[in-house]
């Protein structure tokens, strides 16, 4: 392949999307192995997290194969496209169940809401999956690309406003949005935030009406600093216990990881909203074209590659998911979410930085190898998945070695009780401390 062909906008964006997809595959797969190897495998939430992370990795495995293959009406391509439906529906539900589990640990009110929320979201997800299976001839890969790119439903000429072609994208948008923000936004929480915002604005307006001198005088006289908008909204939004010193695992992990996971949920909602708007816009345009008897793309004209604007949209989507992975991975390896047992957080966080660098390098190497040597992407992805598992075993073994070193410090800590050293001669005390430290450095940490 020549450099000019590589730098063509369509091919360049296709390469970027493929690299992001491989990056997401490697990081999700490494996180799945890490949670399984380091976590409490007796806890159902850890097993559920492994399933969710594994489904996410599988999604991007299939996504990479679809992006790299030319558009054609083949059985294998539609088979891969339909394989995406299962993780696309299961992953939001698993995210929702994990969020409700940790929310119920902190706030007792969530325990009463959780069964109804899980059942309602599960019914909606099953309904979506049944509609996709029943109307699988309508939702083909090439047909979906034609709809999003050219507002053309191809052979679907009798679609109405309440047809599956219209209902499925709308239901999917509502389903993913509900699963993403369900554990975060409740009517009571939204009411508190709105009330706090109104009170903050009212106080600011009152201070402005009094004048800056009186406002400053009242603040100094009360010897009280007025909190900013961010502090007011945070205090109203996070109504959970804030005594971090009194919290224990796994509540402590969730308490520390909440800001990052909340940002990840907002990114997921924003991404889903953008994709849903594009899909609904395309359907509305198709209705207008059909009403006026116009066709923007003749049915006989085949698509050979994914259009450029769809590749740009896919790049944004894959990049947003990569940011979500960074936030979720940070919460797992830094705060121990899903692992359900205490971790040496700072030491293990170094492994997360390492896997991000390795995943980026591997993604760039594979896309360049596929572009310039025309290697088979499927076999490369399989080899990459196996190598990711081996790398996860390596990081796990290094972490267990660290655990063994910490365990060896137990006799040293237990032998340094206060009464023992107070009843010992000063010279013998210094000699004993010297021997203990030499033993620590030579036999434990060497």
Secondary structure as the mmCIF struct_conf table of DSSP 4:
data_model
#
loop_
_struct_conf.conf_type_id
_struct_conf.id
_struct_conf.beg_label_comp_id
_struct_conf.beg_label_asym_id
_struct_conf.beg_label_seq_id
_struct_conf.end_label_comp_id
_struct_conf.end_label_asym_id
_struct_conf.end_label_seq_id
HELX_RH_AL_P HELX_RH_AL_P1 UNK A 3 UNK A 6
TURN_TY1_P TURN_TY1_P1 UNK A 7 UNK A 7
BEND BEND1 UNK A 8 UNK A 8
HELX_RH_AL_P HELX_RH_AL_P2 UNK A 9 UNK A 38
BEND BEND2 UNK A 39 UNK A 39
TURN_TY1_P TURN_TY1_P2 UNK A 41 UNK A 42
BEND BEND3 UNK A 43 UNK A 43
HELX_RH_AL_P HELX_RH_AL_P3 UNK A 44 UNK A 68
BEND BEND4 UNK A 69 UNK A 69
HELX_LH_PP_P HELX_LH_PP_P1 UNK A 70 UNK A 71
HELX_RH_AL_P HELX_RH_AL_P4 UNK A 75 UNK A 106
TURN_TY1_P TURN_TY1_P3 UNK A 108 UNK A 108
HELX_RH_AL_P HELX_RH_AL_P5 UNK A 109 UNK A 134
TURN_TY1_P TURN_TY1_P4 UNK A 135 UNK A 138
BEND BEND5 UNK A 139 UNK A 139
HELX_RH_AL_P HELX_RH_AL_P6 UNK A 141 UNK A 150
BEND BEND6 UNK A 151 UNK A 151
TURN_TY1_P TURN_TY1_P5 UNK A 154 UNK A 155
BEND BEND7 UNK A 158 UNK A 158
TURN_TY1_P TURN_TY1_P6 UNK A 161 UNK A 162
BEND BEND8 UNK A 163 UNK A 163
HELX_RH_AL_P HELX_RH_AL_P7 UNK A 164 UNK A 181
TURN_TY1_P TURN_TY1_P7 UNK A 182 UNK A 184
HELX_RH_AL_P HELX_RH_AL_P8 UNK A 187 UNK A 210
HELX_RH_AL_P HELX_RH_AL_P9 UNK A 212 UNK A 221
TURN_TY1_P TURN_TY1_P8 UNK A 222 UNK A 223
HELX_LH_PP_P HELX_LH_PP_P2 UNK A 225 UNK A 227
HELX_RH_AL_P HELX_RH_AL_P10 UNK A 229 UNK A 237
BEND BEND9 UNK A 240 UNK A 240
HELX_RH_3T_P HELX_RH_3T_P1 UNK A 244 UNK A 246
TURN_TY1_P TURN_TY1_P9 UNK A 249 UNK A 250
HELX_RH_AL_P HELX_RH_AL_P11 UNK A 251 UNK A 292
TURN_TY1_P TURN_TY1_P10 UNK A 293 UNK A 293
BEND BEND10 UNK A 296 UNK A 297
TURN_TY1_P TURN_TY1_P11 UNK A 299 UNK A 300
BEND BEND11 UNK A 301 UNK A 301
BEND BEND12 UNK A 305 UNK A 305
HELX_RH_AL_P HELX_RH_AL_P12 UNK A 308 UNK A 335
TURN_TY1_P TURN_TY1_P12 UNK A 337 UNK A 339
BEND BEND13 UNK A 341 UNK A 341
HELX_RH_AL_P HELX_RH_AL_P13 UNK A 345 UNK A 373
HELX_RH_AL_P HELX_RH_AL_P14 UNK A 377 UNK A 414
TURN_TY1_P TURN_TY1_P13 UNK A 415 UNK A 415
HELX_RH_AL_P HELX_RH_AL_P15 UNK A 418 UNK A 422
TURN_TY1_P TURN_TY1_P14 UNK A 423 UNK A 423
BEND BEND14 UNK A 424 UNK A 424
HELX_RH_AL_P HELX_RH_AL_P16 UNK A 426 UNK A 439
HELX_RH_PI_P HELX_RH_PI_P1 UNK A 440 UNK A 444
#
